Amino acid sequence: MTIDASEANAILADVDAIIAKVKQSQIYRQAGAIIMVWGLIVISGNVLSALTPRWSVWTWIALNGLGAVATLLMLQRGAPTGARLPLRFLAAFALFFAFGFIWSELIGRFGPRELNAFWPTLFLFGYASAGIWFGAAFSVIGLGPTALILAGYLWSGDWFTLWLAVFNGGGLILCGAWMRRA
């Protein structure tokens, strides 16, 4: 049995398509797990901030540090054996925090409510942008919770911090679970 060049090219294209789908599925599964961890961190941070507003800054510093370490460990665990620490992740994370700090503290001088809306939407913008390279699910994860955060900012009144716990943290957990199934 022989096949001609056009049939061979079609078979190779099918193989390439399957490989691309498997790679995207692996990215989605790992990203989904990371997003779910951040959802738990966001819920914890917002609930603790609502209960002890005086300690809110230190709560978020500690939780963000915990989340960064957990994310690094999860990325390292999903990497091939012998792979190096994902320095691009560290650089991107540091750039996002530096950008956010400059705009929220130095230029904008945001109040607590504005900070509560700014930080999650900044990182969700990163997810929405990642959708350009990694698939539409990232864009949905970036834009869906952002819309809910903006709605809460405008209409939730004094309940905004708890709104964020439910719709930002809970939204991240739901989006992560959805990505893991994709």
C-alpha positions in Angstrom: 0.0 0.0 0.0 1.3 3.4 -0.9 0.1 6.9 -0.3 0.7 9.9 -2.4 2.2 13.2 -1.2 -1.1 14.9 -0.8 -2.4 12.1 1.4 0.8 12.1 3.5 0.5 15.9 3.9 -3.1 15.5 5.1 -2.1 12.9 7.6 0.7 15.0 9.0 -1.6 18.0 9.2 -4.0 15.9 11.3 -1.2 14.8 13.6 -0.1 18.4 14.0 -3.6 19.5 14.8 -3.9 16.7 17.5 -0.5 17.7 19.0 -1.7 21.4 19.2 -4.9 20.4 20.9 -3.0 18.3 23.5 -0.6 21.1 24.2 -3.5 23.6 24.6 -5.3 21.1 26.9 -2.2 20.8 29.1 -1.9 24.6 29.3 -5.6 24.9 30.2 -5.4 22.2 32.9 -2.3 23.7 34.6 -3.7 27.3 34.3 -7.1 26.2 35.6 -5.5 24.7 38.7 -3.5 27.9 39.2 -6.5 30.1 38.7 -8.5 28.0 41.3 -5.7 28.5 43.9 -5.8 32.3 43.3 -9.6 32.2 43.6 -9.2 30.7 47.1 -6.6 33.3 47.9 -8.9 36.1 46.7 -11.8 34.8 48.8 -9.6 34.5 51.9 -8.1 38.0 51.3 -11.4 39.7 50.9 -13.1 37.9 53.8 -10.1 38.7 56.1 -10.1 42.3 54.8 -13.8 42.7 55.6 -13.3 41.2 59.1 -10.1 43.0 60.0 -9.8 46.1 57.7 -6.9 47.4 59.8 -4.7 44.5 58.7 -5.8 44.5 55.1 -2.5 45.7 53.6 -0.5 43.0 55.5 -3.1 40.4 54.7 -2.8 41.0 51.0 1.0 41.2 51.0 1.1 37.8 52.8 -1.5 36.2 50.6 0.0 37.5 47.3 3.4 36.2 48.4 1.8 32.8 49.2 0.0 32.8 45.8 3.2 33.6 44.0 5.1 30.8 45.7 2.2 28.4 45.1 2.1 29.4 41.4 5.8 28.9 41.0 5.6 25.5 42.6 2.7 24.5 40.3 4.5 25.7 37.2 7.7 23.9 38.2 5.7 20.7 38.9 4.1 20.8 35.5 7.4 21.5 33.7 9.5 18.7 32.2 12.1 17.0 34.5 15.2 19.2 34.7 13.5 22.3 33.5 14.6 25.6 35.0 12.6 27.9 37.2 10.1 29.8 35.0 11.9 33.2 35.1 9.6 34.7 32.6 6.8 34.1 35.1 8.7 35.9 37.8 9.5 38.8 35.5 5.9 39.1 34.4 4.7 39.0 38.0 7.2 41.6 39.1 6.3 43.9 36.2 2.6 43.6 36.9 3.2 44.5 40.6 5.5 47.3 39.7 3.1 48.7 37.2 0.2 48.4 39.7 2.2 50.0 42.5 3.3 52.9 40.3 -0.3 53.6 39.2 -2.2 52.9 42.4 0.2 54.4 44.9 2.4 56.9 43.2 0.3 58.4 40.4 -3.3 57.6 41.2 -3.2 57.5 45.0 -6.3 55.3 45.0 -8.5 54.9 48.0 -9.4 51.5 49.4 -12.4 50.9 47.2 -10.5 51.9 44.1 -7.6 49.6 45.1 -10.0 46.8 45.6 -11.2 47.2 42.0 -7.9 48.1 40.4 -5.7 45.1 41.5 -7.9 42.3 40.4 -8.8 44.0 37.1 -5.1 44.6 36.4 -4.3 40.8 36.7 -7.5 39.9 34.8 -6.3 42.1 32.0 -3.3 39.9 31.9 -5.5 36.9 31.5 -7.6 38.6 28.8 -4.4 39.4 26.9 -3.1 35.8 27.3 -6.2 34.8 25.4 -4.5 36.2 22.2 -1.8 33.5 22.5 -3.3 30.6 24.5 -7.0 30.5 23.5 -10.3 32.2 24.1 -10.8 30.7 27.6 -8.2 33.0 29.0 -10.0 36.0 27.5 -13.3 34.9 29.0 -11.6 34.5 32.4 -10.2 38.0 32.1 -13.3 39.8 30.9 -16.1 37.9 32.8 -14.9 38.6 36.3 -13.8 42.1 35.3 -17.4 42.9 34.3 -18.6 41.6 37.7 -16.0 43.6 39.6 -17.0 46.8 37.8 -20.7 46.1 38.5 -19.9 45.6 42.2 -17.8 48.7 42.2 -20.7 50.7 40.9 -23.7 49.1 42.7 -22.6 47.0 45.7 -22.1 49.9 48.2 -20.6 48.9 51.5 -20.7 45.2 50.5 -18.0 45.6 47.8 -15.3 43.7 49.7 -17.6 40.7 50.2 -18.9 41.1 46.6 -15.3 40.7 45.5 -14.9 37.5 47.6 -18.0 36.0 45.9 -17.7 37.2 42.3 -14.0 37.6 41.9 -12.7 34.7 44.0 -15.7 32.5 43.3 -15.5 33.5 39.6 -11.9 32.5 39.4 -12.6 29.1 41.0 -15.5 28.5 38.5 -13.4 29.7 35.6 -10.5 27.5 36.7 -12.7 24.4 36.9 -14.1 25.2 33.5 -10.6 25.5 32.0 -9.6 22.2 33.5 -12.5 20.5 31.6 -11.6 22.2 28.3 
